[in-house]
Amino acid sequence: MTDQAAIDTLFLNARTQNKWTDQPVSEEQLRQIYDILKFGSTSANCSPARFVFVTSKEGKEKLAPALSSGNLEKTMAAPVCVIVGTDMEFYEKLPQLFPHADARSWFTSSPALAEETAFRNGTLQGAYLTIAAKLVGLDVGSMSGFDKAKVDEAFFAGTKVKSNWLVNLGHGDPSGVFGRLPRLSFEEACSFA
């Protein structure tokens, strides 16, 4: 079944936001986003993403020194900036999340597999966050222009969580949206085997 309204909301009409209105985002909306995204599939239900919802003036001031010059103003204006992090020791939660097998040992015995799994699935959960935010009526502006080491020190010191990317959330000001950029055609991006 195809729901054209959902396709339009999530992809065809969705635009990366660069300017924000002052309309607030509630904690209830942020909890709703998480309650949706947490059911998105991850391998072995590993769920390695960790999210910091930066909403306070103090939190934004802590984040500001890590932002690139092109991302500073829009992030300070956004009601919420989400730090999408990845718990590199996600496997410690697997006895709770995947109790029917000893999945923890799959990753404790292979640090390379653990790192690859954490990054892939944490990124996937960040994408689920952007989709869930759009479903609850918010606009999204994803960014990678920031100093990861500074973010990790400011927000994840003493943990095994590493920042991956940032997502501004709120109600976008259409005047800040760039024209739609081209995309690769099916033939350029896809093949059959």
C-alpha positions, 0 to 999 in steps of 0.5 A: 500500500502506498500512502502518497501523503507520507511519501510527500512528507518524508521525501518529495516535499521534505527539504533541508532547513537552514532558517527557523521560526521561533515556534518551540518544540516540546519535550513531548514531541522529542519523546514521541520522536524517540518512541517512534524511532526506537522501533526501527530495525537494527542488526541484532536489535543492537540500538547503538545510537544515543541522542542528546537533545540540545535545547537550552541556552547553556547547551547551545553555548557548549555546542557552539565552539564545535560548529563550523562557521556555516552551521553556527547561526542556524544551529543557534536559531534552531529550537533543538539540535540533536547530537546523534552519537554512537555507543561503541560499547552498545553490545553491553545492552545486548543481554537486554535487547537480544536475550535469546542468544549470546550476541554480546560475545559476537562483538566482544570477540571482534572489535572491528565488527563491533565498530562497524556495527555500531557506526552502521546501525547508529547512523541508521537510527539517526536516519530514523530520527529524521523520519520520525521528526517529519512524521510528528510535524517538524522540519529537519536540517542534518549537518556534518560540519562540526568538530567531533572531538570537541563535541565528544569532550563537551557532551560524552566525556567519560563514556564510550559514546562518539558523535556521528552527526547533528540534526537541527529540529524545529519549524523551518522558515521557507525563506532559508530553503535552497532550490532543489538540487539534482539527484542521480538517475536510477541508471546512474545509481542502480544496477541489477545483478 
